[in-house]
Amino acid sequence: ARDYGEQMTMEQCLYAMMLESANECAFAVAEHVGGTMENFVEMMNAKAAELGCENTHFANPHGLHDDNHYTCARDMALIAKAAYANETFRIITGTKIYTIPPTNKHPNEDTIVRNHHDMLCTYHSANAKYLYEYCVGGKTGYTDAANSTLVTYAEKDGMTLVCVVMNVQSPGQFVDTLNLFHYAFDNFQVFHVADNETDYDTSRAVTVGALNEYKAFVELDGNADIVLPKTAEFADAVSEISYREDGGSIVGTISYTYANHEVGKADIVRNGIE
C-alpha cells in the first residue's frame, strides 16, 4: 500500500518485496537500479543467462502475469542458489517480521510487513502445521495462471538445500516441499572436499601433471562440498581435474560425478606462498 511519491530506503523496499510481495516496491527498485523498468528487465535476463538459465525470460520485475514472462523449476533453483550467496538476501529472506517506520506519505504510523512463508513463521495461523524447523527462508508466489509456487531454503546437518515447487494448488506447495526436504535430508549427505580428498592432496598428489610447478603453494578451496547418497562414500565419487594456466588465483578445478550426475566441484587455488 505504498503511494506515488513515497520516500523509502532500498532496504525497506527489499523487505516489502520479499516479505509482503509488494509489487509496487519491486517496480520502484527496478527503476532506481536500472534507470527504467525496461532496462532493469534486460539486466534480469542477462543475469539469468549468466547463471545458466535456459528456459527463462523476464518481462517485468514483480512476476505478475505476462505471456513473455516465464521460467522453470531448474532455472529458478539456479537463481535462488545465486541469491542465497548474498548475505543481505539471506538475512531478508529469513526475516519473519519487519517494521517500516513512518514515511512522508504515512507520517503517523509504522508499516508492519510479515513473511508469508508458512514453513518459516505463523503468518497464516491456520497453517502452523507446516512450520519446518530447518527452514531458513524462501519466497511464496501466486498468480491465476501460474497457480501457487514456492522457493524454500533449508539447512540441516551442514547441508543447505533449495527446493522449488511450481503450479500447485495451495496448500500443496508446502506439503510437496516438506516431502522433498524429508527425502533429501534422509537420503543424502554432504562431504567437505578438503577433509576427504586424497587423490589431489596438495602435500603429495598435486605433483602430477600441470600442477607440478604449483605444488608448494596451492590448496583446495576450503568451502567446497559435494553431496552424495548416504549409502555412498566420498571415494565413490568420480573426479576429474582440469587445469588453468591463465595466471589467476585458480590453478585448476576438480569436478565430481556420481552415477553420471555432477555432485560438486572444488577449485585448487593459490595460497599466496611462492
Protein Blocks (a to p, Z undefined) as FASTA:
>chain_A
ZZehiacdfklmmmmmmmnopaklmmmmmmmmnopaklmmmmmmmmmmmnopabbccfbf
nopacfkbccdfklmmmmmmmmmmpmklmmmmmpfbdcddddfklmmbccddddfbfklb
cfblmlmmmpcfkbgbdcddddfklopaddddddeehiacddddehiacfklmmmmmmmm
mmmmmmgccddfklmpmklgcklmmmgcjllmmmmmgccdfkbccdddfkbcfklpccdd
dddfehpablbdcdddeehiafbdcddddehiZZ
